[in-house]
């Protein structure tokens, strides 16, 4: 039986170690994004460079139609790394972190951080339709678990450091210090108190500071100054449109959750992990090249930030194209993750939310011009709604989108969209995109944190 340290000494030790978790997770985020840039530039442009701005579309490279083979060739390396060294690095990563916290006292093998970084950077850099949040969350969690392995720490303190590493990784890679901490609190932290919350916040702030040294302090997306989320005084009809968007996005979130695991089951029919992943990624390569030929950009490759920026800036304003991109992105994600890639589900969610929200607003601008529905504002609300609906992280989705845009004009309507998206999705599909994976393994995860009290205590408190 492990012996708990003196309360004051234990609290001080955990706070100091949470700073170390923030440093390591921040450095891990910097290295991870560097690897993505290195692979992306080599695969698509045939050059060696550590510089890559995901908000800019990748120009057509020197390979011509052979670019179709890029994701398939990279998939061989992904499959080798995952099957040979760390099977838990396959997929989007958060379910494995949650499982480690609730079923293995926060123990995560250190090799997972290395394999996840390499496999996910290969997947994203070669055009796989996945995001950075799952990988960096798992990388940060593994580093937090490594730090929490000291013998003088209790299992509960180790779990806190796992959450601190996760929050730090998210904060550094997306420049979202508050959102990173909330993401960890809502999704993985099993106990909420000053003793657990303070280390997570401290780690997220430390990692975000390192991230800003490497990537600058600019937000992930630029929102035009002309965006109008809500007219002065509020308009009930416009708020009703945001409520309708929340319900619609909840339906899309259900399709996202169910579709991903249906694709995983369906692709299992292809024999062997190498053939399964390579054939699916060749299909993703075909989608990318088809969009390049027809519309001038790859659009659905990688994290998709350039497409999101196009929606927010108004460069993409055709309803049919926006809806087609949302559907094609979902298809690309299903093929990528369902066949065995390593990458996250957050970036695809905000891609689908932005394109769907923008299309939704454009439709209402034609049906009810007097409401002046702003496509960029509805895209932002759709991004947050899609994240909350698919992951269940309602508060984190609002704060992260606000921190990624530094635009607070849509707080009120965004909150309505998020609340309805999260609530309706829960009614239609009980499990989130993270917990469904664990439920399929027969592993239960608590749905909430509840304070324990007795009726007599409650009665005495009210008297």
C-alpha positions as CSV (number, residue, x, y, z in Angstrom):
1,X,0.0,0.0,0.0
2,X,1.3,3.4,-1.0
3,X,1.8,5.9,1.8
4,X,0.4,9.4,1.2
5,X,2.8,12.3,1.9
6,X,2.3,15.0,4.5
7,X,-0.7,17.1,3.1
8,X,1.2,20.4,2.8
9,X,4.3,18.8,1.4
10,X,2.2,16.7,-1.0
11,X,0.4,19.8,-2.3
12,X,3.6,21.6,-2.9
13,X,5.2,18.7,-4.6
14,X,2.3,18.2,-6.9
15,X,2.3,21.9,-7.8
16,X,6.0,21.8,-8.6
17,X,5.6,18.6,-10.7
18,X,2.6,20.1,-12.5
19,X,5.0,22.9,-13.7
20,X,7.3,20.1,-15.0
21,X,4.3,18.5,-16.7
22,X,3.6,21.8,-18.4
23,X,7.2,22.2,-19.5
24,X,7.3,18.6,-20.9
25,X,3.9,18.8,-22.6
26,X,4.6,22.2,-24.0
27,X,7.9,20.9,-25.4
28,X,6.1,17.8,-26.7
29,X,3.5,20.0,-28.5
30,X,6.3,22.0,-30.1
31,X,8.1,18.9,-31.3
32,X,4.9,17.3,-32.5
33,X,3.9,20.3,-34.6
34,X,7.4,20.4,-36.0
35,X,7.2,16.8,-37.1
36,X,3.9,17.4,-38.8
37,X,5.5,20.3,-40.7
38,X,8.5,18.2,-41.6
39,X,6.4,15.3,-43.0
40,X,3.9,17.6,-44.7
41,X,6.5,19.6,-46.6
42,X,8.4,16.5,-47.6
43,X,5.3,14.5,-48.7
44,X,3.5,17.3,-50.6
45,X,6.2,19.7,-51.7
46,X,9.3,17.6,-51.8
47,X,11.3,19.9,-49.5
48,X,12.8,19.8,-46.0
49,X,11.2,22.5,-43.8
50,X,10.0,22.8,-40.2
51,X,7.7,25.7,-41.1
52,X,4.0,25.1,-41.9
53,X,1.0,27.4,-41.5
54,X,-2.1,25.2,-41.5
55,X,-4.3,28.2,-42.2
56,X,-2.9,28.4,-45.7
57,X,-3.9,26.0,-48.4
58,X,-1.1,23.6,-49.5
59,X,-0.1,24.4,-53.1
60,X,-0.1,21.7,-55.7
61,X,3.2,19.8,-55.4
62,X,5.5,18.3,-58.0
63,X,4.0,14.8,-57.9
64,X,0.9,15.4,-60.0
65,X,-1.7,12.7,-59.7
66,X,0.9,10.6,-57.8
67,X,-0.1,12.7,-54.7
68,X,-2.9,10.2,-54.4
69,X,-0.3,7.6,-53.2
70,X,1.1,9.9,-50.5
71,X,-1.4,9.0,-47.7
72,X,-1.2,5.3,-48.7
73,X,2.6,5.2,-48.5
74,X,2.7,7.0,-45.2
75,X,0.1,4.6,-43.8
76,X,2.6,1.8,-44.0
77,X,4.9,3.6,-41.5
78,X,1.9,4.4,-39.2
79,X,0.8,0.8,-39.2
80,X,4.3,-0.4,-38.5
81,X,4.7,1.9,-35.5
82,X,1.3,1.2,-34.0
83,X,1.3,-2.6,-34.4
84,X,5.0,-3.1,-33.4
85,X,5.5,-0.7,-30.5
86,X,2.2,0.7,-29.1
87,X,-1.2,-0.5,-30.2
88,X,-2.8,2.0,-27.8
89,X,-1.5,4.8,-30.1
90,X,-4.0,3.8,-32.8
91,X,-7.0,6.0,-33.1
92,X,-7.8,9.4,-31.5
93,X,-6.1,8.8,-28.1
94,X,-8.5,10.2,-25.6
95,X,-10.3,6.9,-24.9
96,X,-7.0,5.3,-24.0
97,X,-6.2,8.2,-21.6
98,X,-9.6,7.9,-19.9
99,X,-9.2,4.1,-19.6
100,X,-5.7,4.6,-18.0
101,X,-7.2,7.0,-15.5
102,X,-10.2,5.0,-14.4
103,X,-8.8,1.4,-14.8
104,X,-5.0,1.7,-14.5
105,X,-4.5,4.4,-11.8
106,X,-3.1,6.8,-14.4
107,X,-0.3,4.5,-15.7
108,X,0.6,5.1,-19.3
109,X,3.7,3.6,-20.9
110,X,6.3,6.3,-21.8
111,X,6.8,4.7,-25.3
112,X,3.3,5.8,-26.1
113,X,4.4,9.5,-26.2
114,X,7.1,8.7,-28.8
115,X,5.0,6.4,-31.0
116,X,2.0,8.7,-30.8
117,X,4.0,11.7,-31.9
118,X,5.6,9.8,-34.9
119,X,2.5,8.0,-36.0
120,X,0.2,11.0,-35.7
121,X,2.6,13.3,-37.4
122,X,2.8,10.8,-40.3
123,X,-0.9,10.6,-40.5
124,X,-1.6,14.3,-40.4
125,X,1.5,15.3,-42.5
126,X,0.6,12.9,-45.3
127,X,-3.0,14.3,-45.6
128,X,-4.8,12.0,-43.2
129,X,-8.1,13.7,-42.2
130,X,-7.5,13.9,-38.5
131,X,-6.6,16.5,-35.9
132,X,-3.8,17.4,-33.4
133,X,-5.8,17.4,-30.2
134,X,-6.1,13.6,-29.6
135,X,-2.4,13.0,-30.2
136,X,-1.1,15.8,-28.1
137,X,-3.6,14.9,-25.3
138,X,-2.2,11.4,-25.3
139,X,1.4,12.6,-25.5
140,X,0.9,15.1,-22.7
141,X,-0.9,12.5,-20.6
142,X,1.9,10.0,-21.1
143,X,4.5,12.6,-20.0
144,X,2.3,13.5,-17.0
145,X,2.1,9.8,-16.1
146,X,5.9,9.6,-16.4
147,X,6.3,12.5,-13.9
148,X,3.6,11.0,-11.7
149,X,5.5,7.7,-11.3
150,X,7.5,8.9,-8.3
151,X,7.0,6.6,-5.3
152,X,6.1,9.4,-2.9
153,X,3.0,10.3,-4.9
154,X,-0.4,8.6,-4.4
155,X,-2.4,7.1,-7.3
156,X,-4.7,10.1,-7.1
157,X,-1.9,12.6,-7.4
158,X,-0.5,10.6,-10.4
159,X,-3.9,10.9,-12.1
160,X,-3.9,14.6,-11.4
161,X,-0.6,14.9,-13.2
162,X,-1.9,12.9,-16.1
163,X,-4.7,15.4,-16.5
164,X,-2.2,18.3,-16.1
165,X,-0.1,16.9,-18.9
166,X,-3.2,16.5,-21.1
167,X,-4.3,20.1,-20.4
168,X,-0.8,21.4,-21.0
169,X,-0.5,19.6,-24.4
170,X,-3.9,21.0,-25.6
171,X,-3.1,24.5,-24.3
172,X,0.3,24.6,-26.0
173,X,-0.7,23.3,-29.4
174,X,-3.9,25.4,-29.8
175,X,-2.8,28.5,-27.7
176,X,-5.8,27.9,-25.4
177,X,-4.5,28.1,-21.8
178,X,-8.0,28.2,-20.2
179,X,-9.6,25.9,-22.8
180,X,-6.8,23.3,-22.3
181,X,-7.5,23.2,-18.6
182,X,-11.2,22.9,-19.1
183,X,-10.8,20.2,-21.6
184,X,-8.9,18.1,-19.1
185,X,-11.4,18.9,-16.3
186,X,-14.5,18.0,-18.3
187,X,-13.2,14.9,-20.0
188,X,-10.6,13.1,-17.8
189,X,-10.4,14.6,-14.3
190,X,-12.2,12.2,-11.9
191,X,-12.3,14.6,-8.9
192,X,-12.7,18.4,-8.9
193,X,-11.2,20.2,-6.0
194,X,-8.5,22.8,-5.3
195,X,-6.0,20.0,-5.0
196,X,-6.7,18.7,-8.5
197,X,-7.7,21.9,-10.3
198,X,-4.7,24.1,-9.4
199,X,-2.1,21.7,-10.9
200,X,-4.1,21.4,-14.2
201,X,-4.4,25.1,-14.5
202,X,-0.7,25.7,-13.6
203,X,0.4,23.1,-16.2
204,X,-1.8,24.5,-18.9
205,X,-0.5,28.1,-18.3
206,X,3.1,26.9,-18.3
207,X,2.7,24.9,-21.5
208,X,0.8,27.7,-23.2
209,X,3.6,30.1,-22.4
210,X,6.1,27.8,-24.1
211,X,3.8,27.4,-27.0
212,X,3.6,31.1,-27.5
213,X,7.4,31.4,-27.5
214,X,7.5,28.9,-30.4
215,X,4.4,29.8,-32.3
216,X,3.5,33.4,-31.3
217,X,0.5,34.7,-29.5
218,X,-1.8,35.1,-32.6
219,X,-5.1,33.2,-32.4
220,X,-5.5,30.0,-34.5
221,X,-8.1,31.8,-36.8
222,X,-8.7,35.3,-37.9
223,X,-12.3,36.6,-37.8
224,X,-13.3,39.6,-39.8
225,X,-14.1,42.8,-37.9
226,X,-17.5,43.0,-39.6
227,X,-18.8,39.8,-38.0
228,X,-22.1,40.4,-36.2
229,X,-23.1,37.6,-33.8
230,X,-26.0,39.4,-32.2
231,X,-27.6,42.8,-32.9
232,X,-27.8,45.3,-30.0
233,X,-30.6,44.2,-27.6
234,X,-30.8,40.7,-29.0
235,X,-33.3,39.4,-31.5
236,X,-35.5,36.5,-30.5
237,X,-35.8,35.3,-34.1
238,X,-32.1,35.3,-34.6
239,X,-31.6,33.5,-31.3
240,X,-34.1,30.9,-32.5
241,X,-31.9,30.3,-35.5
242,X,-28.9,29.6,-33.3
243,X,-31.1,27.2,-31.3
244,X,-32.1,25.5,-34.5
245,X,-28.4,25.2,-35.4
246,X,-27.7,23.5,-32.1
247,X,-30.4,20.9,-32.8
248,X,-29.1,20.4,-36.4
249,X,-25.5,20.1,-35.2
250,X,-26.6,17.5,-32.6
251,X,-27.9,15.4,-35.4
252,X,-24.6,15.8,-37.3
253,X,-22.7,14.9,-34.2
254,X,-24.7,11.7,-33.8
255,X,-23.8,10.8,-37.4
256,X,-20.2,11.6,-36.7
257,X,-20.0,9.4,-33.6
258,X,-22.0,6.5,-35.1
259,X,-20.4,6.7,-38.5
260,X,-16.9,6.5,-37.2
261,X,-17.4,3.2,-35.4
262,X,-19.5,1.8,-38.2
263,X,-16.6,2.6,-40.6
264,X,-14.2,0.9,-38.2
265,X,-16.4,-2.2,-38.2
266,X,-16.9,-2.2,-41.9
267,X,-13.2,-1.7,-42.8
268,X,-12.3,-4.7,-40.6
269,X,-13.5,-6.8,-43.5
270,X,-10.3,-5.9,-45.4
271,X,-7.7,-8.5,-44.3
272,X,-4.5,-7.4,-42.6
273,X,-3.7,-4.0,-41.0
274,X,-1.3,-2.8,-43.7
275,X,-3.7,-3.5,-46.6
276,X,-6.7,-2.1,-44.7
277,X,-5.0,1.2,-43.8
278,X,-3.3,1.7,-47.1
279,X,-6.4,1.0,-49.2
280,X,-8.5,3.4,-47.2
281,X,-5.8,6.1,-47.3
282,X,-5.5,5.7,-51.1
283,X,-9.2,6.5,-51.2
284,X,-8.5,9.6,-49.1
285,X,-5.8,10.5,-51.6
286,X,-8.3,10.2,-54.4
287,X,-10.7,12.6,-52.5
288,X,-7.9,15.1,-52.0
289,X,-6.8,15.0,-55.7
290,X,-10.4,15.2,-57.0
291,X,-11.0,18.4,-55.0
292,X,-7.7,19.8,-56.2
293,X,-8.7,19.3,-59.8
294,X,-12.3,20.5,-59.4
295,X,-12.0,23.3,-56.9
296,X,-8.3,24.2,-56.8
297,X,-7.4,23.0,-53.2
298,X,-7.1,19.7,-51.3
299,X,-9.6,21.0,-48.7
300,X,-10.1,17.8,-46.7
301,X,-6.5,16.9,-46.1
302,X,-4.9,17.2,-42.7
303,X,-6.4,19.4,-40.0
304,X,-8.3,21.4,-42.5
305,X,-7.7,24.8,-40.9
306,X,-7.3,26.6,-44.3
307,X,-10.8,25.6,-45.2
308,X,-12.2,26.8,-41.8
309,X,-10.4,30.1,-42.4
310,X,-12.0,30.4,-45.8
311,X,-15.4,30.0,-44.3
312,X,-14.7,32.6,-41.5
313,X,-13.4,35.1,-44.0
314,X,-16.2,34.6,-46.5
315,X,-14.1,33.1,-49.3
316,X,-16.3,30.0,-49.2
317,X,-19.9,31.2,-49.6
318,X,-21.7,28.6,-51.7
319,X,-24.2,26.5,-49.8
320,X,-23.8,23.4,-52.0
321,X,-20.0,23.5,-51.8
322,X,-20.0,24.0,-48.0
323,X,-22.4,21.1,-47.4
324,X,-20.4,18.9,-49.9
325,X,-17.1,19.7,-48.0
326,X,-18.8,18.8,-44.6
327,X,-19.9,15.5,-46.0
328,X,-16.6,14.7,-47.7
329,X,-14.7,15.6,-44.5
330,X,-16.8,13.1,-42.6
331,X,-16.1,10.5,-45.2
332,X,-12.4,11.2,-45.1
333,X,-12.3,11.0,-41.3
334,X,-14.2,7.7,-41.4
335,X,-11.7,6.3,-43.8
336,X,-8.7,7.6,-42.0
337,X,-9.5,6.7,-38.4
338,X,-11.6,3.7,-39.2
339,X,-8.8,2.0,-41.0
340,X,-6.2,2.5,-38.3
341,X,-4.7,6.0,-38.4
342,X,-3.5,7.9,-35.4
343,X,-5.0,11.3,-35.0
344,X,-7.7,13.4,-33.2
345,X,-11.3,14.1,-33.8
346,X,-11.4,17.8,-32.6
347,X,-10.1,19.4,-35.8
348,X,-12.5,17.4,-38.1
349,X,-15.4,18.5,-35.7
350,X,-14.6,22.2,-36.0
351,X,-14.2,21.8,-39.8
352,X,-17.7,20.2,-40.1
353,X,-19.1,22.7,-37.7
354,X,-17.8,25.7,-39.6
355,X,-18.9,24.5,-43.1
356,X,-22.3,23.3,-41.8
357,X,-22.9,26.4,-39.8
358,X,-21.8,28.7,-42.6
359,X,-24.2,26.9,-45.0
360,X,-27.0,27.1,-42.5
361,X,-26.6,30.8,-42.2
362,X,-26.5,31.3,-46.0
363,X,-29.8,29.3,-46.4
364,X,-31.5,31.6,-43.8
365,X,-30.1,34.7,-45.4
366,X,-32.1,33.7,-48.5
367,X,-35.2,32.6,-46.6
368,X,-35.3,35.5,-44.2
369,X,-33.0,38.4,-45.4
370,X,-34.2,40.7,-42.6
371,X,-32.6,38.5,-39.9
372,X,-29.1,39.2,-41.4
373,X,-27.7,35.8,-40.4
374,X,-23.9,36.2,-40.5
375,X,-22.2,33.1,-42.0
376,X,-19.0,33.6,-40.0
377,X,-20.9,34.0,-36.7
378,X,-22.9,30.9,-37.4
379,X,-19.7,29.1,-38.4
380,X,-18.2,29.9,-35.0
381,X,-21.3,28.7,-33.2
382,X,-21.3,25.5,-35.4
383,X,-17.7,24.8,-34.5
384,X,-18.4,25.0,-30.8
385,X,-21.7,23.1,-31.2
386,X,-20.0,20.3,-33.1
387,X,-17.2,19.9,-30.6
388,X,-19.6,19.9,-27.6
389,X,-22.0,17.5,-29.4
390,X,-19.4,15.0,-30.3
391,X,-17.2,15.1,-27.3
392,X,-19.5,16.2,-24.5
393,X,-17.1,19.0,-23.4
394,X,-19.6,21.8,-23.4
395,X,-17.7,24.5,-21.4
396,X,-14.3,23.6,-23.0
397,X,-15.8,23.9,-26.5
398,X,-17.1,27.4,-25.9
399,X,-13.8,28.6,-24.3
400,X,-11.5,26.9,-26.8
401,X,-13.3,28.4,-29.8
402,X,-13.3,31.8,-28.2
403,X,-9.5,31.5,-27.4
404,X,-8.8,30.2,-30.9
405,X,-10.5,33.3,-32.5
406,X,-10.3,35.9,-29.7
407,X,-13.8,36.9,-30.9
408,X,-16.3,37.4,-28.1
409,X,-19.2,38.8,-30.2
410,X,-20.9,35.4,-30.5
411,X,-20.7,34.3,-26.8
412,X,-24.5,34.4,-26.2
413,X,-25.7,32.7,-29.4
414,X,-22.8,30.2,-29.2
415,X,-23.8,29.2,-25.7
416,X,-27.3,28.5,-26.9
417,X,-26.0,26.4,-29.8
418,X,-23.6,24.5,-27.5
419,X,-26.2,23.7,-24.9
420,X,-28.8,22.4,-27.3
421,X,-26.2,20.4,-29.3
422,X,-24.8,18.7,-26.2
423,X,-28.2,18.0,-24.7
424,X,-30.0,16.8,-27.8
425,X,-27.0,14.6,-28.8
426,X,-27.1,13.1,-25.3
427,X,-30.8,12.2,-25.8
428,X,-30.2,10.6,-29.2
429,X,-26.8,9.0,-28.6
430,X,-25.9,8.4,-25.0
431,X,-22.1,8.0,-25.5
432,X,-19.7,10.6,-26.8
433,X,-17.2,9.9,-29.5
434,X,-14.7,9.2,-26.7
435,X,-16.7,7.1,-24.3
436,X,-18.4,5.0,-27.1
437,X,-15.0,3.4,-27.8
438,X,-14.8,2.3,-24.1
439,X,-18.4,1.2,-23.9
440,X,-17.7,-1.1,-26.9
441,X,-15.0,-2.7,-24.7
442,X,-17.3,-3.1,-21.8
443,X,-15.7,-0.3,-19.8
444,X,-18.0,2.1,-17.9
445,X,-17.0,5.7,-17.3
446,X,-18.8,7.9,-14.7
447,X,-21.0,10.4,-16.3
448,X,-20.6,13.2,-13.7
449,X,-18.9,14.3,-10.5
450,X,-21.4,14.2,-7.6
451,X,-21.0,15.5,-4.1
452,X,-22.0,12.9,-1.5
453,X,-24.4,14.0,1.3
454,X,-27.0,12.6,3.6
455,X,-30.6,13.8,3.9
456,X,-30.1,14.8,7.6
457,X,-27.1,17.0,6.6
458,X,-29.1,18.6,3.8
459,X,-32.0,19.2,6.1
460,X,-29.8,20.8,8.7
461,X,-28.1,23.0,6.1
462,X,-31.5,24.3,5.0
463,X,-32.8,25.0,8.5
